[in-house]
């Protein structure tokens, strides 16, 4: 979950590294550091945001054309200067930045202590640095890459690393297992990063490392091998990222920018996939596996966090329209139990980054069981995209805000298209209804723009509830997962305890929480559950609860009944989640802002969860 950046070339490395860390800060932001190699190895690190490191280094001499940097999300050892990366080996021969977890670090550390090694930090990364040095010092014939290779054969866990050796001053050595790394190929220069964001402004040519790859990068080129010392062929990919995506533009925060981008990103996700006459949905990435999907006896959708909520919406859609049984699983639970899977099952894995550790573990398990495995992912070239049999990209563009917004609606858009496509293929939906729904989906971007015009009204509602200690979110049917997602957004960025519930379950416990201090946010547009949800609202009001209702435009009944209402345009109930979630995102954003919270980088969270 940390960010790694490296540079080797003729330019001054420091500005490239520091700006790269700023772009990677959404991956971790409790401390950061850089190492510069220029005759000697200089390491600078600081607890706090990257700007604090930048100010610290600018006051000191910092030169070097080769360097590595790191921004941290703490795993082993709390945030501090000493636990910040890079970490030196005991004699300063090696400097390492690391994303991942070395699971057997404790055993390795005990062995190294017996060999006379000492440690300055609480991290597993320093253990790896010393282990590399241990092998390096065993034999004069062993060079840096061999020492790294030997060390990696001893570690258990996940790693994405970049390593400098002060005795071999013209190279960076990078390796990965379970934690992403990409090499950028420039004009006489090379870059290393945990994702493509720091590289995009310098080059469009990249090489994605596979598990157990080791890259030896020098000024005259780089080579690949694996930890077993076998050569690996280079596969150069083209990077397609817009530099403007890394800027906030006229918005105060990335999260607000990404909320406002949703009409465009939803449209981008279905662009070219909906025929103009609404007669067909084309999912080119699934064309070769769709015959197997049609015959599936069961579909299992797997995700974490927001992606899991999108999966729940997918369950409602697929079962309603395609009449195929669907199960939704947390990736973190799926990987550790013994699921019953077979060749007649289809497994759909959802991940914004395509690098979520638990989701990738679920992918490998599903592959072992012989299921048809497909991915829904936002990042081209990610591990999920490369290791699934087929898949669909969401085309949401890079998402910097840690709390996911546009990635969620893009995922739901893909799942909606998938459900309708499958239903039409299986003949479980009437053509008139199919075309009506496809047309409804195509109209979502314009309706989303209408909802965004309510931003100032939502801000006023947020003022009323910013001091709440708890909040309850309610929804029914396909809008129940929207309630879950609304609650998650609030707790992620405002630190208010919030729970999402199926409204029909309120009487089975949550109603005990209702009093005049509790805001109850009810997702209540007109659908088949409307009368039931009105009854739930009346039950809350009878106990003096404060109701904020998401309602269909012009719903006078709920406008009079609820304390506050946010209106959304009328739509088909199956498409409503794409609209209903937008005001919940804005409400969470404004409450968090009014409470003085960092909405883009909330405490204890990081964007891409590449460790367990």
C-alpha angles and dihedrals in degrees: 000000000000127000123244128191131172137177135195121175144078099299129091102275099206101075091044092051097044094047089046090054090051089056090047096045092101086070093060136341114176095098141348143191147175137210122208124198117205112136087316135034116252120188124194123181138164140182114243135033124346092256089065090055090047093053090046094052095043089064091058138057109275122172133151143117093215125056149140131214140190140194113199141222103188121245108146109032128003125274110290142127092260094050093047118105144277097069123198125216114243096268093037095246094125134036119195138190115193141187116192137035130286100214097193094045092119094059092044091049092053090052092048092049088056088053090056099261119145129203133218100188142041094240133116088221094068088054089057092048091053093044090055090049091048092059092041092057095047095080135012088223093063115095128197097270092050091049090051091047092051092048093050090053087060100048126089118205140037129318145171107180142174117195136193124196117201090209093055101047102177103062150065118205117205131182139172142197117168093340118085127249130172129192118214119209113211135168101294091333139084135209135201124199143157088235136006099260097096091043103050096084093053106040145000094207116091141162118213112213117228125215113298093009118143120200120201105199122194134160093262094051142292139264134206131218135151131245089265087062095247118140117252123207119239118244111191116204131192117244117218109190128136113227090217090066089073093058128080092220110195094339124104093224139018090238092059091046091051093048089054092046092061098094088055096042093048088051091047090051094056096033109122090006098081115063112230093244091051089239097123147020115216118203101177095181090063100042096108097044099040094094088060091046090053090056095045115131090199140009122213117196117198131191146129131244113330091006089058090055090051088050090055090055088049089054092056092047098046095045094046098047107022097033093222119138111249131195123192118209137187105237091221091059098037094059094056102046129065104255119194105239132162143175092271091061126092117210118200115195119197124198131150093210098031087223103083104139098218092046092051090050088053089050092055091047092050091049091052090053092053098244122148103259123200132171138218107201143155101210121077111220094020121142092254091052092049100043103044121088092238139338154164127256116220097211092212093140123231114327113209101171109092092222104072118234116144092033089060096052091044090053091049089049091055092047090050091052091045093051093048094044091051092046093052092047092050093044094237095127130058113246092236092054091045093053091045091054093046089052090048090052091051089055096054097092093059092046089049090056089053091054091051088061086071092065095110092048090050089050090057090051089050089056089062096052105031093107096053117129096201136017134193123210120198133189139152133221115342089356093061091082087050088058089051091051092048091052091048092052092052096048093043097057108019099037091227112143105247132174130194118213140176100254092230089061093057093095090054095071118313093077087074088071095057117112137128091283097056120092110211113198111201123192099213117156116152112282139122090296095052099110091046093051090048088056090051090052091050089052090053093046091050087061094048095255119156110241124205107186130196101211141174112266111274097017097150093176095063094034087062095041102046126068091230133008134198113197126216128187118268114265142158108287091239091059096040097095090069090059103034095057095059097071089046090056091049092047091053091046095053095043090051092048092050089051091054095248126152099247096187096046109027117189120276093006134106131187105238114039101207095158131059 
